[in-house]
Amino acid sequence: MFINKSETNQQDLRIDFWPFDVRDEYNAFPHQIDIYSVLDKEFSVAYTVYSSRFLHGKYKPPVSQNYFADGLIQIYKHNESLLDHPEIQLGFIQNNNRILDYIHQHSKVVTDQNH
């Protein structure tokens, strides 16, 4: 799924995910969602979002929180479309914005001054 830059989304992003197979519910692949995003004009970033099945300790969201990655798993299980769930799309967008903010705050673009 592609999500274009918008008022709520700092940059374009792509969400790649594996289909959920009810015959193999222990398959780890659907619980790993790959994200590709524009970071800046010339740079991109790729990272993986995991469902709560693979998160532990302080990283595991409380059950009461509607964790967007778990929401995607529920969509798989009910054979629904992510396009019909803007609240889950927004979770991915907000997470991506937080990651981009963190990278911008803790990095510096270095250019070659000789060219």
Beta strands, then each sheet from edge to edge (+ up, - down):
strand 1: 2-3
strand 2: 13-16
strand 3: 32-40
strand 4: 43-50
sheet 1: 1+ 2- 3+ 4-
end
